[in-house]
Structure formats: structure tokens, C-alpha cells
Amino acid sequence: MQGRNAIDELREQGRMTWIDAEDGWVAAPEDVMDALVNDGFVECKRATTTSRRDLRPTGGVWQGVNGSTGSVASTIWTERPSRAHAVVFITIDGESVNPRRSLGLEANPYMDNGGES
């Protein structure tokens, strides 16, 4: 079992809050992406979407890979009108990160010391 991670720290600091009605987190997307990078994920994709006339982003996607574990982290976010933070959806290895599931950044069970088992 691994110790604390940056996503857990965001939750503990109140900078990331679970909203049942949204089935997602309310947070600043940059905070979530920075936390994942701090946990060893290297960004390999980032894109934002704009569909409003004011050209402000309406959402986006980020993906990173942890070279040590082989894990893939993805976030998708959508901006909330007149709100400071977005609704952020986080997955690691295809499993949703939510309060009912521990983050589990352990090594990939299909890899043995960085190589295929």
C-alpha cells in the first residue's frame, strides 16, 4: 500500500469536493492535473474545448502515463456557468476516482519490475 498522494491531499485541503448529483469532483482542473503530475504521471495529451461566443474554454481533457507503474490517468472537465471551479471526472486505469474507491496508485499487476510478467 502506498502512502499519501497529491489527489488525497487536494481532498483533505477542501480544494476538491465530491458532488453526488454530478457524479464528479468540483475542483480547478489545473489543480487536479498538477496533482497527477506530482504523483508521477507525465502529460501526453491535453485539449480544451470552446463553443461559447466569448471563446472561454467550456471544458477539456488531460491524459498522463506513469512510466514507473504503466498506469494511465485521465481527466475530463466541464466548466460550470458562473462558478469558480469545473466538474472534473478522474479515472486511473479506466476506474473512476471517487470517494467510494481508494485511489490505488500501486504498481501495475500485469508488469513485473517494469517488464511484462
Secondary structure, 3 states (H helix, E strand, C coil): CCCCCHHHHHHHCCCEEEECCCCEEEECHHHHHHHHHHCCCEEEEEEEECCCCCCCCCEEEEEEECCCCCCEEEEEEECCCCCCCEEEEEEECCEECCCCCCCCCCCCCCEECCEEC
